[in-house]
Amino acid sequence: MIPVIKWTLWQRRWSTMWWSIGVVAMIFINMVFYPSFKDQAEQLQKSFDNIPDAALQLLGGSTDFFSAIGFLNSQIFFLSLPLILGILAISLGSSLIGKEEQELTIESLLSRPISRTRLLLAKASAGTIILGAVTCIGLLTTILTALIVDLDVAAKLIVLVTFACFLLVLSFSAIAFLLSSIGRTRGASIGIATFMAFGGYLISSLAGTVDWLKFPAKVFPFHYYQSEAILRETFNWSNLWFFVGIILLCAALSWLAFRRRDIY
Amino acid sequence: MPNKDRDSGLVIKKLSKRYGKSEQLALDDLSLEVKPGEVYGFLGPNGAGKSTTIRTLMNFIGPSGGTATILGYDIVEDATTLKRHVGYLSGDFSVYEKMTGKQYLGYMSELQPLKSKGYEKKLGKRLKAEFSKPLGELSRGNRQKIGLIQALMHEPEVLILDEPTSGFDPLIQEEFYGLMKEAKQRGVVVFASSHILSEVQKMCDRVGIIREGKLIVERSIAEMASEAAQTFDITFADKIPLTELKKIKGLKVTSHNQNRVTIHIHGKLAPLFTLLSKNNITGIDTRTLDLEEVFLRFYEGKGERR
């Protein structure tokens, strides 16, 4: 199992580096403007007071964009970080097994004495390590830039919201991984997982203003990710069990499907 | 790990495979055996079921019915343990394009440690393999060499090869036949599919021909040879006894001029030589025995069922 993890990480070393650079750049570019926003917070807040409710929901439902917490939430944790990590997560989930199968290199692995269960576990572990590494780089960048731009939010809260974001995107990855493990094409796996991820963002966001969306929103992981509540310490942590449940369910179904299915 | 039953070799019993809801079976009650030290050639036209058989033996796809064991291990239940003893190569060997040969073989040997350290380098020298270039930059033949090395480097007791010489030049093909000969001497079970009939004739002890998922015939190469038509060019001092020649069972006159005739004969040669002994012969040439025609007869469905 260890060689598969090691060589999967080796094969993805450059792409992981570029994703890390992207995350660092995204966070840095967003955070570096905080001092300018802070100085004009009052005027900027007034211009946001008249924003329509539906648009407000798409921005996280908060009316506070320019306090330290409001800025951090709206610029990093509500959408940008879940978006960039979500794309990486879905890409990993759909390709860890899917790419090996599509390019037939999976035959090299399965012709060796490694069980399908161990192969699946090794690939899932490699994906989690990559996603975890890029998330940690994002976390460190956020904490460091927050110190640089004097954004006054406790590091502990940044760690907690990053952890919730990691679980959110890991659930996207698990959905994509399940779809490729049951033999769906990479395109289908990416498409369906993207709908679950970012369609879920739209539906969960609009559910604040559209009543009939309230029930379907509960099916999507994004509904349970409330970054502002975590930063304001009002979050109901039992919501995270939804992510854990999805990840475990997808892992179990992936294993059930992959261990006996035909590899073409 | 000790073998369960090394002497049993490869045993396939009534193996069948149906893809999805297809009405037609891709494999239909396939049964065959290959003993240790035997090289078995598995032949058939495209889509006959050769690759399906091999992929089922490797447990890439599951059988719809029947069983198969290799060295006593069930191909499905004991798949992981079994693969400690198996070397596999597909004709369309797929690679990690960015890895070099050295890195790829390193990866594979981490998954399945080698019995003799450095054996992959010895194989590399014999096959003139390129280890330092990324696999994606190699020609098909050079990639296939790396594929062959990964199949042989852990010195397996069973070799399952799907069109193994695809892309090899004639010199490397000869080296491959040498490697198979050595494997046979070590008592390795070799099960190889091929399209190249001359290769099968050269390498295999026995052949099975599959068509539409069914094994239609199994013969030793010696048996095939006895069924093959032989070609003679005969020069007569006098007039050719064409009428008498044509009466011989299994004989066909392919061309003739005034006193030289080319004939094609299946089966017993005695009646031909009896006739020749009664005539004044000035020359007789035999052409190399060619099994291709026998193979093609079965390929095209003119051969008997097993």
Chai-1 contact restraints between the chains, C-beta under 6 A:
chainA,res_idxA,chainB,res_idxB,connection_type,confidence,min_distance_angstrom,max_distance_angstrom,comment,restraint_id
A,P3,B,E110,contact,1.0,0.0,6.0,A-B,restraint_1
A,P3,B,L111,contact,1.0,0.0,6.0,A-B,restraint_2
A,W7,B,Y107,contact,1.0,0.0,6.0,A-B,restraint_3
A,E103,B,S94,contact,1.0,0.0,6.0,A-B,restraint_4
A,L104,B,S94,contact,1.0,0.0,6.0,A-B,restraint_5
A,T105,B,S94,contact,1.0,0.0,6.0,A-B,restraint_6
A,T105,B,Y96,contact,1.0,0.0,6.0,A-B,restraint_7
A,S111,B,Y88,contact,1.0,0.0,6.0,A-B,restraint_8
A,R112,B,K83,contact,1.0,0.0,6.0,A-B,restraint_9
A,R112,B,L111,contact,1.0,0.0,6.0,A-B,restraint_10
A,R112,B,Q112,contact,1.0,0.0,6.0,A-B,restraint_11
A,P113,B,T80,contact,1.0,0.0,6.0,A-B,restraint_12
A,P113,B,K83,contact,1.0,0.0,6.0,A-B,restraint_13
A,P113,B,R84,contact,1.0,0.0,6.0,A-B,restraint_14
A,P113,B,Q112,contact,1.0,0.0,6.0,A-B,restraint_15
A,I114,B,L111,contact,1.0,0.0,6.0,A-B,restraint_16
A,S115,B,T80,contact,1.0,0.0,6.0,A-B,restraint_17
A,D262,B,I61,contact,1.0,0.0,6.0,A-B,restraint_18
A,I263,B,F60,contact,1.0,0.0,6.0,A-B,restraint_19
